Amino acid sequence: MRETQTIFIGSGDPGLIERAQTLSPTLQIISSRQLKENPEALSTIDAAYGWLGKDQVAQATGLRWLQLASAGVNGLITPEIKARDLIITNARGIHAEPITEHMFGMLLMITRRLGEAWDRHKIGKWNGEGLGDRVLLLAGKTLGILGVGAIGGQSAKVGKAFDMHVVGLRRTGEPHEYVDRMYTLDQTHEFLAASDIIMNILPKTEKTMGFLGPKEFDAMKPGAILINTGRGSTVDTGAMIAALQSGKLGAALLDVTDPEPLPEGHPLWTAPNVFITPHYSGAHPEYDERADKIFLENLRRYLAGEPLINVVDKEEGY
């Protein structure tokens, strides 16, 4: 590694730039303002922290390490990027608690009929008819985690706290301490048939596009609840709507959709037992602070020639 490294930091936080500079007095930092004034500086960058578009990454021919401020890679990994000697790291792990809380919040709203109770509250009407006799108990139900990474592991942990039986589906089949049984990809339908509630946290990759299609919905338990906070493209929207309309799917709780943003008049808005939030499940007040912490640790490692954390598998796409 050269003695002097040039790094692009797209954050407008001067405190972050100062903290990065303390790691090495010879570190040359380019800000987003400087890059905007001098786009040719892209060719001089050795490393970057977020805020670079796909075209800019392609133009940054000297780039050796890219730290993303997100967990998702979102189409950044092209065949050209795969072929390059470029390490990509992400902010995996910072979404585990907020997305888990969001999913269980949506789930409890449905299972405890809280949305309906809130509607009656707003008009000042004390009326429990059709509420208490239609609740579902999470204890004893089987929670299926589709994609057992950091978020899936946290969700499994919370599921166990609700006294749920937890199963998971993982490409590697590697066990997890809070998952009672782990399935592999060739056991997808068996996994779906075992799950009362399915939490889909799959990332967007070539292999996960339309992962839940007509055959997968047919394999689900009658009345199963699907929660999707991964990516909308992992679900065949038409097949999901058909399953909702037939009653095969009990409910769909969606923070992500396909298409996204969901346009006015789309059938999902009026499909039965659907609750949609506009893709904010991962938001929390400490997001930037946590992402910056990962970046600074990786910058320290990068300058010291140590292995980086949260390295993205460019072949798998996450």
C-alpha positions as protocol buffer text, in pm:
chain_id: "A"
residue {
  index: 1
  type: MET
  ca { x: 0 y: 0 z: 0 }
}
residue {
  index: 2
  type: ARG
  ca { x: 129 y: 347 z: -87 }
}
residue {
  index: 3
  type: GLU
  ca { x: 235 y: 573 z: 197 }
}
residue {
  index: 4
  type: THR
  ca { x: -23 y: 836 z: 98 }
}
residue {
  index: 5
  type: GLN
  ca { x: -385 y: 731 z: 47 }
}
residue {
  index: 6
  type: THR
  ca { x: -660 y: 941 z: -108 }
}
residue {
  index: 7
  type: ILE
  ca { x: -1009 y: 876 z: 20 }
}
residue {
  index: 8
  type: PHE
  ca { x: -1345 y: 1023 z: -74 }
}
residue {
  index: 9
  type: ILE
  ca { x: -1584 y: 1085 z: 214 }
}
residue {
  index: 10
  type: GLY
  ca { x: -1925 y: 1193 z: 89 }
}
residue {
  index: 11
  type: SER
  ca { x: -2066 y: 1279 z: 430 }
}
residue {
  index: 12
  type: GLY
  ca { x: -2110 y: 1646 z: 503 }
}
residue {
  index: 13
  type: ASP
  ca { x: -2021 y: 1591 z: 869 }
}
residue {
  index: 14
  type: PRO
  ca { x: -1692 y: 1777 z: 935 }
}
residue {
  index: 15
  type: GLY
  ca { x: -1653 y: 1580 z: 1258 }
}
residue {
  index: 16
  type: LEU
  ca { x: -1634 y: 1254 z: 1063 }
}
residue {
  index: 17
  type: ILE
  ca { x: -1367 y: 1395 z: 833 }
}
residue {
  index: 18
  type: GLU
  ca { x: -1168 y: 1510 z: 1135 }
}
residue {
  index: 19
  type: ARG
  ca { x: -1191 y: 1168 z: 1299 }
}
residue {
  index: 20
  type: ALA
  ca { x: -1080 y: 1002 z: 977 }
}
residue {
  index: 21
  type: GLN
  ca { x: -786 y: 1240 z: 943 }
}
residue {
  index: 22
  type: THR
  ca { x: -660 y: 1152 z: 1292 }
}
residue {
  index: 23
  type: LEU
  ca { x: -604 y: 794 z: 1177 }
}
residue {
  index: 24
  type: SER
  ca { x: -324 y: 904 z: 947 }
}
residue {
  index: 25
  type: PRO
  ca { x: -161 y: 1245 z: 898 }
}
residue {
  index: 26
  type: THR
  ca { x: -77 y: 1153 z: 536 }
}
residue {
  index: 27
  type: LEU
  ca { x: -438 y: 1066 z: 450 }
}
residue {
  index: 28
  type: GLN
  ca { x: -570 y: 1290 z: 172 }
}
residue {
  index: 29
  type: ILE
  ca { x: -946 y: 1338 z: 202 }
}
residue {
  index: 30
  type: ILE
  ca { x: -1170 y: 1457 z: -79 }
}
residue {
  index: 31
  type: SER
  ca { x: -1513 y: 1586 z: 19 }
}
residue {
  index: 32
  type: SER
  ca { x: -1829 y: 1576 z: -191 }
}
residue {
  index: 33
  type: ARG
  ca { x: -1796 y: 1950 z: -251 }
}
residue {
  index: 34
  type: GLN
  ca { x: -1441 y: 1911 z: -377 }
}
residue {
  index: 35
  type: LEU
  ca { x: -1541 y: 1622 z: -601 }
}
residue {
  index: 36
  type: LYS
  ca { x: -1827 y: 1825 z: -746 }
}
residue {
  index: 37
  type: GLU
  ca { x: -1589 y: 2111 z: -823 }
}
residue {
  index: 38
  type: ASN
  ca { x: -1329 y: 1875 z: -968 }
}
residue {
  index: 39
  type: PRO
  ca { x: -1487 y: 1553 z: -1108 }
}
residue {
  index: 40
  type: GLU
  ca { x: -1149 y: 1446 z: -1250 }
}
residue {
  index: 41
  type: ALA
  ca { x: -1042 y: 1377 z: -891 }
}
residue {
  index: 42
  type: LEU
  ca { x: -1232 y: 1047 z: -917 }
}
residue {
  index: 43
  type: SER
  ca { x: -931 y: 892 z: -1090 }
}
residue {
  index: 44
  type: THR
  ca { x: -709 y: 971 z: -789 }
}
residue {
  index: 45
  type: ILE
  ca { x: -927 y: 804 z: -524 }
}
residue {
  index: 46
  type: ASP
  ca { x: -796 y: 489 z: -355 }
}
residue {
  index: 47
  type: ALA
  ca { x: -1094 y: 439 z: -122 }
}
residue {
  index: 48
  type: ALA
  ca { x: -1440 y: 585 z: -73 }
}
residue {
  index: 49
  type: TYR
  ca { x: -1714 y: 596 z: 186 }
}
residue {
  index: 50
  type: GLY
  ca { x: -2059 y: 583 z: 26 }
}
residue {
  index: 51
  type: TRP
  ca { x: -2231 y: 846 z: -187 }
}
residue {
  index: 52
  type: LEU
  ca { x: -2080 y: 733 z: -515 }
}
residue {
  index: 53
  type: GLY
  ca { x: -2308 y: 633 z: -801 }
}
residue {
  index: 54
  type: LYS
  ca { x: -2252 y: 331 z: -1024 }
}
residue {
  index: 55
  type: ASP
  ca { x: -2110 y: 549 z: -1304 }
}
residue {
  index: 56
  type: GLN
  ca { x: -1873 y: 723 z: -1062 }
}
residue {
  index: 57
  type: VAL
  ca { x: -1745 y: 390 z: -931 }
}
residue {
  index: 58
  type: ALA
  ca { x: -1679 y: 286 z: -1290 }
}
residue {
  index: 59
  type: GLN
  ca { x: -1482 y: 607 z: -1349 }
}
residue {
  index: 60
  type: ALA
  ca { x: -1279 y: 571 z: -1029 }
}
residue {
  index: 61
  type: THR
  ca { x: -1031 y: 335 z: -1190 }
}
residue {
  index: 62
  type: GLY
  ca { x: -788 y: 351 z: -897 }
}
residue {
  index: 63
  type: LEU
  ca { x: -1052 y: 262 z: -639 }
}
residue {
  index: 64
  type: ARG
  ca { x: -946 y: -35 z: -427 }
}
residue {
  index: 65
  type: TRP
  ca { x: -1197 y: -22 z: -142 }
}
residue {
  index: 66
  type: LEU
  ca { x: -1555 y: 106 z: -128 }
}
residue {
  index: 67
  type: GLN
  ca { x: -1738 y: 129 z: 204 }
}
residue {
  index: 68
  type: LEU
  ca { x: -2115 y: 154 z: 162 }
}
residue {
  index: 69
  type: ALA
  ca { x: -2331 y: 341 z: 410 }
}
residue {
  index: 70
  type: SER
  ca { x: -2608 y: 87 z: 352 }
}
residue {
  index: 71
  type: ALA
  ca { x: -2643 y: -286 z: 401 }
}
residue {
  index: 72
  type: GLY
  ca { x: -2789 y: -342 z: 55 }
}
residue {
  index: 73
  type: VAL
  ca { x: -2569 y: -330 z: -254 }
}
residue {
  index: 74
  type: ASN
  ca { x: -2870 y: -243 z: -473 }
}
residue {
  index: 75
  type: GLY
  ca { x: -2746 y: -327 z: -821 }
}
residue {
  index: 76
  type: LEU
  ca { x: -2398 y: -179 z: -775 }
}
residue {
  index: 77
  type: ILE
  ca { x: -2222 y: -506 z: -854 }
}
residue {
  index: 78
  type: THR
  ca { x: -2205 y: -524 z: -1232 }
}
residue {
  index: 79
  type: PRO
  ca { x: -1996 y: -780 z: -1426 }
}
residue {
  index: 80
  type: GLU
  ca { x: -1732 y: -508 z: -1461 }
}
residue {
  index: 81
  type: ILE
  ca { x: -1724 y: -452 z: -1084 }
}
residue {
  index: 82
  type: LYS
  ca { x: -1695 y: -827 z: -1025 }
}
residue {
  index: 83
  type: ALA
  ca { x: -1390 y: -838 z: -1250 }
}
residue {
  index: 84
  type: ARG
  ca { x: -1216 y: -548 z: -1075 }
}
residue {
  index: 85
  type: ASP
  ca { x: -975 y: -575 z: -787 }
}
residue {
  index: 86
  type: LEU
  ca { x: -1218 y: -383 z: -568 }
}
residue {
  index: 87
  type: ILE
  ca { x: -1319 y: -470 z: -213 }
}
residue {
  index: 88
  type: ILE
  ca { x: -1673 y: -365 z: -121 }
}
residue {
  index: 89
  type: THR
  ca { x: -1783 y: -350 z: 240 }
}
residue {
  index: 90
  type: ASN
  ca { x: -2125 y: -257 z: 373 }
}
residue {
  index: 91
  type: ALA
  ca { x: -2300 y: -146 z: 690 }
}
residue {
  index: 92
  type: ARG
  ca { x: -2443 y: -489 z: 764 }
}
residue {
  index: 93
  type: GLY
  ca { x: -2578 y: -522 z: 1116 }
}
residue {
  index: 94
  type: ILE
  ca { x: -2694 y: -167 z: 1186 }
}
residue {
  index: 95
  type: HIS
  ca { x: -3050 y: -249 z: 1080 }
}
residue {
  index: 96
  type: ALA
  ca { x: -3099 y: -554 z: 1301 }
}
residue {
  index: 97
  type: GLU
  ca { x: -3283 y: -392 z: 1591 }
}
residue {
  index: 98
  type: PRO
  ca { x: -3497 y: -133 z: 1406 }
}
residue {
  index: 99
  type: ILE
  ca { x: -3616 y: -368 z: 1132 }
}
residue {
  index: 100
  type: THR
  ca { x: -3690 y: -642 z: 1384 }
}
residue {
  index: 101
  type: GLU
  ca { x: -3894 y: -398 z: 1594 }
}
residue {
  index: 102
  type: HIS
  ca { x: -4075 y: -277 z: 1282 }
}
residue {
  index: 103
  type: MET
  ca { x: -4167 y: -630 z: 1174 }
}
residue {
  index: 104
  type: PHE
  ca { x: -4298 y: -730 z: 1514 }
}
residue {
  index: 105
  type: GLY
  ca { x: -4482 y: -398 z: 1539 }
}
residue {
  index: 106
  type: MET
  ca { x: -4665 y: -468 z: 1212 }
}
residue {
  index: 107
  type: LEU
  ca { x: -4726 y: -826 z: 1318 }
}
residue {
  index: 108
  type: LEU
  ca { x: -4876 y: -731 z: 1655 }
}
residue {
  index: 109
  type: MET
  ca { x: -5094 y: -472 z: 1488 }
}
residue {
  index: 110
  type: ILE
  ca { x: -5252 y: -752 z: 1285 }
}
residue {
  index: 111
  type: THR
  ca { x: -5256 y: -1032 z: 1541 }
}
residue {
  index: 112
  type: ARG
  ca { x: -5391 y: -811 z: 1823 }
}
residue {
  index: 113
  type: ARG
  ca { x: -5621 y: -610 z: 1591 }
}
residue {
  index: 114
  type: LEU
  ca { x: -5457 y: -288 z: 1709 }
}
residue {
  index: 115
  type: GLY
  ca { x: -5520 y: -100 z: 1385 }
}
residue {
  index: 116
  type: GLU
  ca { x: -5892 y: -161 z: 1408 }
}
residue {
  index: 117
  type: ALA
  ca { x: -5894 y: -66 z: 1776 }
}
residue {
  index: 118
  type: TRP
  ca { x: -5708 y: 257 z: 1691 }
}
residue {
  index: 119
  type: ASP
  ca { x: -5964 y: 343 z: 1421 }
}
residue {
  index: 120
  type: ARG
  ca { x: -6239 y: 314 z: 1683 }
}
residue {
  index: 121
  type: HIS
  ca { x: -6035 y: 514 z: 1934 }
}
residue {
  index: 122
  type: LYS
  ca { x: -6004 y: 804 z: 1687 }
}
residue {
  index: 123
  type: ILE
  ca { x: -6381 y: 841 z: 1668 }
}
residue {
  index: 124
  type: GLY
  ca { x: -6420 y: 799 z: 2044 }
}
residue {
  index: 125
  type: LYS
  ca { x: -6609 y: 472 z: 2016 }
}
residue {
  index: 126
  type: TRP
  ca { x: -6581 y: 199 z: 2282 }
}
residue {
  index: 127
  type: ASN
  ca { x: -6657 y: -110 z: 2081 }
}
residue {
  index: 128
  type: GLY
  ca { x: -6477 y: -441 z: 2116 }
}
residue {
  index: 129
  type: GLU
  ca { x: -6698 y: -630 z: 1874 }
}
residue {
  index: 130
  type: GLY
  ca { x: -6495 y: -838 z: 1632 }
}
residue {
  index: 131
  type: LEU
  ca { x: -6166 y: -762 z: 1806 }
}
residue {
  index: 132
  type: GLY
  ca { x: -6105 y: -990 z: 2103 }
}
residue {
  index: 133
  type: ASP
  ca { x: -6258 y: -1291 z: 1931 }
}
residue {
  index: 134
  type: ARG
  ca { x: -6030 y: -1248 z: 1626 }
}
residue {
  index: 135
  type: VAL
  ca { x: -5689 y: -1209 z: 1786 }
}
residue {
  index: 136
  type: LEU
  ca { x: -5404 y: -1453 z: 1724 }
}
residue {
  index: 137
  type: LEU
  ca { x: -5150 y: -1567 z: 1982 }
}
residue {
  index: 138
  type: LEU
  ca { x: -4786 y: -1563 z: 1874 }
}
residue {
  index: 139
  type: ALA
  ca { x: -4679 y: -1806 z: 2147 }
}
residue {
  index: 140
  type: GLY
  ca { x: -4662 y: -2154 z: 2003 }
}
residue {
  index: 141
  type: LYS
  ca { x: -4670 y: -2038 z: 1640 }
}
residue {
  index: 142
  type: THR
  ca { x: -4390 y: -2117 z: 1398 }
}
residue {
  index: 143
  type: LEU
  ca { x: -4190 y: -1815 z: 1284 }
}
residue {
  index: 144
  type: GLY
  ca { x: -4006 y: -1866 z: 956 }
}
residue {
  index: 145
  type: ILE
  ca { x: -3704 y: -1644 z: 891 }
}
residue {
  index: 146
  type: LEU
  ca { x: -3629 y: -1620 z: 520 }
}
residue {
  index: 147
  type: GLY
  ca { x: -3268 y: -1503 z: 516 }
}
residue {
  index: 148
  type: VAL
  ca { x: -3094 y: -1555 z: 849 }
}
residue {
  index: 149
  type: GLY
  ca { x: -2835 y: -1279 z: 859 }
}
residue {
  index: 150
  type: ALA
  ca { x: -2796 y: -1007 z: 1122 }
}
residue {
  index: 151
  type: ILE
  ca { x: -3161 y: -898 z: 1096 }
}
residue {
  index: 152
  type: GLY
  ca { x: -3289 y: -1253 z: 1075 }
}
residue {
  index: 153
  type: GLY
  ca { x: -3086 y: -1356 z: 1378 }
}
residue {
  index: 154
  type: GLN
  ca { x: -3225 y: -1067 z: 1584 }
}
residue {
  index: 155
  type: SER
  ca { x: -3578 y: -1151 z: 1470 }
}
residue {
  index: 156
  type: ALA
  ca { x: -3528 y: -1514 z: 1569 }
}
residue {
  index: 157
  type: LYS
  ca { x: -3410 y: -1402 z: 1913 }
}
residue {
  index: 158
  type: VAL
  ca { x: -3721 y: -1187 z: 1962 }
}
residue {
  index: 159
  type: GLY
  ca { x: -3939 y: -1467 z: 1829 }
}
residue {
  index: 160
  type: LYS
  ca { x: -3804 y: -1698 z: 2098 }
}
residue {
  index: 161
  type: ALA
  ca { x: -3891 y: -1431 z: 2357 }
}
residue {
  index: 162
  type: PHE
  ca { x: -4251 y: -1460 z: 2235 }
}
residue {
  index: 163
  type: ASP
  ca { x: -4223 y: -1837 z: 2293 }
}
residue {
  index: 164
  type: MET
  ca { x: -4242 y: -1908 z: 1922 }
}
residue {
  index: 165
  type: HIS
  ca { x: -4093 y: -2206 z: 1741 }
}
residue {
  index: 166
  type: VAL
  ca { x: -3837 y: -2056 z: 1502 }
}
residue {
  index: 167
  type: VAL
  ca { x: -3724 y: -2205 z: 1172 }
}
residue {
  index: 168
  type: GLY
  ca { x: -3493 y: -2046 z: 919 }
}
residue {
  index: 169
  type: LEU
  ca { x: -3386 y: -2074 z: 558 }
}
residue {
  index: 170
  type: ARG
  ca { x: -3025 y: -2009 z: 476 }
}
residue {
  index: 171
  type: ARG
  ca { x: -2822 y: -2071 z: 162 }
}
residue {
  index: 172
  type: THR
  ca { x: -2543 y: -2234 z: 361 }
}
residue {
  index: 173
  type: GLY
  ca { x: -2769 y: -2420 z: 605 }
}
residue {
  index: 174
  type: GLU
  ca { x: -2541 y: -2303 z: 886 }
}
residue {
  index: 175
  type: PRO
  ca { x: -2720 y: -2331 z: 1224 }
}
residue {
  index: 176
  type: HIS
  ca { x: -2806 y: -2032 z: 1442 }
}
residue {
  index: 177
  type: GLU
  ca { x: -2841 y: -2026 z: 1820 }
}
residue {
  index: 178
  type: TYR
  ca { x: -3199 y: -1892 z: 1814 }
}
residue {
  index: 179
  type: VAL
  ca { x: -3323 y: -2103 z: 1521 }
}
residue {
  index: 180
  type: ASP
  ca { x: -3470 y: -2442 z: 1611 }
}
residue {
  index: 181
  type: ARG
  ca { x: -3432 y: -2582 z: 1260 }
}
residue {
  index: 182
  type: MET
  ca { x: -3244 y: -2446 z: 962 }
}
residue {
  index: 183
  type: TYR
  ca { x: -3354 y: -2531 z: 607 }
}
residue {
  index: 184
  type: THR
  ca { x: -3152 y: -2500 z: 287 }
}
residue {
  index: 185
  type: LEU
  ca { x: -3262 y: -2367 z: -53 }
}
residue {
  index: 186
  type: ASP
  ca { x: -3364 y: -2710 z: -181 }
}
residue {
  index: 187
  type: GLN
  ca { x: -3603 y: -2731 z: 116 }
}
residue {
  index: 188
  type: THR
  ca { x: -3776 y: -2397 z: 48 }
}
residue {
  index: 189
  type: HIS
  ca { x: -4127 y: -2540 z: 9 }
}
residue {
  index: 190
  type: GLU
  ca { x: -4086 y: -2751 z: 322 }
}
residue {
  index: 191
  type: PHE
  ca { x: -3977 y: -2439 z: 511 }
}
residue {
  index: 192
  type: LEU
  ca { x: -4276 y: -2240 z: 384 }
}
residue {
  index: 193
  type: ALA
  ca { x: -4521 y: -2519 z: 469 }
}
residue {
  index: 194
  type: ALA
  ca { x: -4390 y: -2524 z: 827 }
}
residue {
  index: 195
  type: SER
  ca { x: -4422 y: -2149 z: 889 }
}
residue {
  index: 196
  type: ASP
  ca { x: -4725 y: -1967 z: 1030 }
}
residue {
  index: 197
  type: ILE
  ca { x: -4550 y: -1631 z: 991 }
}
residue {
  index: 198
  type: ILE
  ca { x: -4281 y: -1570 z: 729 }
}
residue {
  index: 199
  type: MET
  ca { x: -4038 y: -1282 z: 769 }
}
residue {
  index: 200
  type: ASN
  ca { x: -3872 y: -1219 z: 432 }
}
residue {
  index: 201
  type: ILE
  ca { x: -3540 y: -1036 z: 472 }
}
residue {
  index: 202
  type: LEU
  ca { x: -3380 y: -1147 z: 146 }
}
residue {
  index: 203
  type: PRO
  ca { x: -3150 y: -898 z: -28 }
}
residue {
  index: 204
  type: LYS
  ca { x: -3187 y: -803 z: -392 }
}
residue {
  index: 205
  type: THR
  ca { x: -2965 y: -1027 z: -606 }
}
residue {
  index: 206
  type: GLU
  ca { x: -2996 y: -1207 z: -937 }
}
residue {
  index: 207
  type: LYS
  ca { x: -3084 y: -1526 z: -749 }
}
residue {
  index: 208
  type: THR
  ca { x: -3353 y: -1376 z: -525 }
}
residue {
  index: 209
  type: MET
  ca { x: -3559 y: -1197 z: -793 }
}
residue {
  index: 210
  type: GLY
  ca { x: -3914 y: -1334 z: -769 }
}
residue {
  index: 211
  type: PHE
  ca { x: -3804 y: -1587 z: -506 }
}
residue {
  index: 212
  type: LEU
  ca { x: -4160 y: -1609 z: -373 }
}
residue {
  index: 213
  type: GLY
  ca { x: -4373 y: -1693 z: -675 }
}
residue {
  index: 214
  type: PRO
  ca { x: -4697 y: -1886 z: -742 }
}
residue {
  index: 215
  type: LYS
  ca { x: -4552 y: -2224 z: -641 }
}
residue {
  index: 216
  type: GLU
  ca { x: -4411 y: -2081 z: -319 }
}
residue {
  index: 217
  type: PHE
  ca { x: -4745 y: -1925 z: -221 }
}
residue {
  index: 218
  type: ASP
  ca { x: -4913 y: -2257 z: -294 }
}
residue {
  index: 219
  type: ALA
  ca { x: -4666 y: -2424 z: -58 }
}
residue {
  index: 220
  type: MET
  ca { x: -4751 y: -2192 z: 233 }
}
residue {
  index: 221
  type: LYS
  ca { x: -4987 y: -2281 z: 514 }
}
residue {
  index: 222
  type: PRO
  ca { x: -5344 y: -2159 z: 461 }
}
residue {
  index: 223
  type: GLY
  ca { x: -5373 y: -1824 z: 640 }
}
residue {
  index: 224
  type: ALA
  ca { x: -4997 y: -1769 z: 668 }
}
residue {
  index: 225
  type: ILE
  ca { x: -4878 y: -1413 z: 731 }
}
residue {
  index: 226
  type: LEU
  ca { x: -4601 y: -1273 z: 509 }
}
residue {
  index: 227
  type: ILE
  ca { x: -4383 y: -984 z: 624 }
}
residue {
  index: 228
  type: ASN
  ca { x: -4141 y: -832 z: 374 }
}
residue {
  index: 229
  type: THR
  ca { x: -3871 y: -587 z: 478 }
}
residue {
  index: 230
  type: GLY
  ca { x: -3604 y: -723 z: 241 }
}
residue {
  index: 231
  type: ARG
  ca { x: -3667 y: -610 z: -116 }
}
residue {
  index: 232
  type: GLY
  ca { x: -3994 y: -591 z: -305 }
}
residue {
  index: 233
  type: SER
  ca { x: -3843 y: -762 z: -609 }
}
residue {
  index: 234
  type: THR
  ca { x: -3797 y: -1087 z: -413 }
}
residue {
  index: 235
  type: VAL
  ca { x: -4176 y: -1136 z: -424 }
}
residue {
  index: 236
  type: ASP
  ca { x: -4396 y: -1189 z: -731 }
}
residue {
  index: 237
  type: THR
  ca { x: -4652 y: -916 z: -658 }
}
residue {
  index: 238
  type: GLY
  ca { x: -4919 y: -1066 z: -882 }
}
residue {
  index: 239
  type: ALA
  ca { x: -4888 y: -1406 z: -715 }
}
residue {
  index: 240
  type: MET
  ca { x: -4907 y: -1243 z: -372 }
}
residue {
  index: 241
  type: ILE
  ca { x: -5222 y: -1050 z: -460 }
}
residue {
  index: 242
  type: ALA
  ca { x: -5383 y: -1368 z: -597 }
}
residue {
  index: 243
  type: ALA
  ca { x: -5296 y: -1553 z: -273 }
}
residue {
  index: 244
  type: LEU
  ca { x: -5448 y: -1270 z: -68 }
}
residue {
  index: 245
  type: GLN
  ca { x: -5764 y: -1260 z: -275 }
}
residue {
  index: 246
  type: SER
  ca { x: -5811 y: -1636 z: -253 }
}
residue {
  index: 247
  type: GLY
  ca { x: -5757 y: -1632 z: 122 }
}
residue {
  index: 248
  type: LYS
  ca { x: -5455 y: -1863 z: 99 }
}
residue {
  index: 249
  type: LEU
  ca { x: -5237 y: -1582 z: 236 }
}
residue {
  index: 250
  type: GLY
  ca { x: -5379 y: -1448 z: 560 }
}
residue {
  index: 251
  type: ALA
  ca { x: -5205 y: -1111 z: 549 }
}
residue {
  index: 252
  type: ALA
  ca { x: -4916 y: -927 z: 385 }
}
residue {
  index: 253
  type: LEU
  ca { x: -4724 y: -671 z: 591 }
}
residue {
  index: 254
  type: LEU
  ca { x: -4495 y: -482 z: 357 }
}
residue {
  index: 255
  type: ASP
  ca { x: -4227 y: -221 z: 407 }
}
residue {
  index: 256
  type: VAL
  ca { x: -4102 y: -283 z: 51 }
}
residue {
  index: 257
  type: THR
  ca { x: -4298 y: -339 z: -269 }
}
residue {
  index: 258
  type: ASP
  ca { x: -4255 y: -411 z: -636 }
}
residue {
  index: 259
  type: PRO
  ca { x: -4293 y: -160 z: -793 }
}
residue {
  index: 260
  type: GLU
  ca { x: -4155 y: 92 z: -548 }
}
residue {
  index: 261
  type: PRO
  ca { x: -4269 y: 351 z: -473 }
}
residue {
  index: 262
  type: LEU
  ca { x: -4611 y: 191 z: -505 }
}
residue {
  index: 263
  type: PRO
  ca { x: -4819 y: 410 z: -740 }
}
residue {
  index: 264
  type: GLU
  ca { x: -5165 y: 537 z: -661 }
}
residue {
  index: 265
  type: GLY
  ca { x: -5436 y: 299 z: -773 }
}
residue {
  index: 266
  type: HIS
  ca { x: -5213 y: -11 z: -756 }
}
residue {
  index: 267
  type: PRO
  ca { x: -5410 y: -327 z: -661 }
}
residue {
  index: 268
  type: LEU
  ca { x: -5198 y: -376 z: -350 }
}
residue {
  index: 269
  type: TRP
  ca { x: -5355 y: -67 z: -191 }
}
residue {
  index: 270
  type: THR
  ca { x: -5696 y: -235 z: -188 }
}
residue {
  index: 271
  type: ALA
  ca { x: -5598 y: -602 z: -160 }
}
residue {
  index: 272
  type: PRO
  ca { x: -5742 y: -766 z: 154 }
}
residue {
  index: 273
  type: ASN
  ca { x: -5538 y: -778 z: 476 }
}
residue {
  index: 274
  type: VAL
  ca { x: -5246 y: -572 z: 350 }
}
residue {
  index: 275
  type: PHE
  ca { x: -5057 y: -317 z: 558 }
}
residue {
  index: 276
  type: ILE
  ca { x: -4791 y: -106 z: 388 }
}
residue {
  index: 277
  type: THR
  ca { x: -4526 y: 123 z: 532 }
}
residue {
  index: 278
  type: PRO
  ca { x: -4313 y: 335 z: 291 }
}
residue {
  index: 279
  type: HIS
  ca { x: -3975 y: 163 z: 326 }
}
residue {
  index: 280
  type: TYR
  ca { x: -3856 y: 311 z: 654 }
}
residue {
  index: 281
  type: SER
  ca { x: -3822 y: 0 z: 872 }
}
residue {
  index: 282
  type: GLY
  ca { x: -3444 y: 45 z: 895 }
}
residue {
  index: 283
  type: ALA
  ca { x: -3459 y: 407 z: 1007 }
}
residue {
  index: 284
  type: HIS
  ca { x: -3340 y: 501 z: 1354 }
}
residue {
  index: 285
  type: PRO
  ca { x: -3178 y: 809 z: 1511 }
}
residue {
  index: 286
  type: GLU
  ca { x: -2833 y: 651 z: 1540 }
}
residue {
  index: 287
  type: TYR
  ca { x: -2814 y: 527 z: 1179 }
}
residue {
  index: 288
  type: ASP
  ca { x: -2538 y: 761 z: 1060 }
}
residue {
  index: 289
  type: GLU
  ca { x: -2345 y: 721 z: 1385 }
}
residue {
  index: 290
  type: ARG
  ca { x: -2345 y: 341 z: 1354 }
}
residue {
  index: 291
  type: ALA
  ca { x: -2255 y: 347 z: 985 }
}
residue {
  index: 292
  type: ASP
  ca { x: -1971 y: 593 z: 1050 }
}
residue {
  index: 293
  type: LYS
  ca { x: -1839 y: 369 z: 1327 }
}
residue {
  index: 294
  type: ILE
  ca { x: -1815 y: 75 z: 1085 }
}
residue {
  index: 295
  type: PHE
  ca { x: -1642 y: 296 z: 828 }
}
residue {
  index: 296
  type: LEU
  ca { x: -1384 y: 430 z: 1076 }
}
residue {
  index: 297
  type: GLU
  ca { x: -1300 y: 81 z: 1200 }
}
residue {
  index: 298
  type: ASN
  ca { x: -1257 y: -39 z: 844 }
}
residue {
  index: 299
  type: LEU
  ca { x: -1049 y: 268 z: 758 }
}
residue {
  index: 300
  type: ARG
  ca { x: -820 y: 190 z: 1049 }
}
residue {
  index: 301
  type: ARG
  ca { x: -788 y: -168 z: 926 }
}
residue {
  index: 302
  type: TYR
  ca { x: -737 y: -57 z: 565 }
}
residue {
  index: 303
  type: LEU
  ca { x: -452 y: 177 z: 658 }
}
residue {
  index: 304
  type: ALA
  ca { x: -297 y: -93 z: 878 }
}
residue {
  index: 305
  type: GLY
  ca { x: -327 y: -360 z: 608 }
}
residue {
  index: 306
  type: GLU
  ca { x: -564 y: -569 z: 821 }
}
residue {
  index: 307
  type: PRO
  ca { x: -868 y: -769 z: 695 }
}
residue {
  index: 308
  type: LEU
  ca { x: -1181 y: -557 z: 665 }
}
residue {
  index: 309
  type: ILE
  ca { x: -1516 y: -635 z: 827 }
}
residue {
  index: 310
  type: ASN
  ca { x: -1851 y: -669 z: 645 }
}
residue {
  index: 311
  type: VAL
  ca { x: -1690 y: -764 z: 314 }
}
residue {
  index: 312
  type: VAL
  ca { x: -1950 y: -817 z: 41 }
}
residue {
  index: 313
  type: ASP
  ca { x: -1936 y: -1140 z: -160 }
}
residue {
  index: 314
  type: LYS
  ca { x: -1942 y: -995 z: -510 }
}
residue {
  index: 315
  type: GLU
  ca { x: -2056 y: -1325 z: -662 }
}
residue {
  index: 316
  type: GLU
  ca { x: -2353 y: -1363 z: -427 }
}
residue {
  index: 317
  type: GLY
  ca { x: -2434 y: -992 z: -418 }
}
residue {
  index: 318
  type: TYR
  ca { x: -2443 y: -938 z: -41 }
}
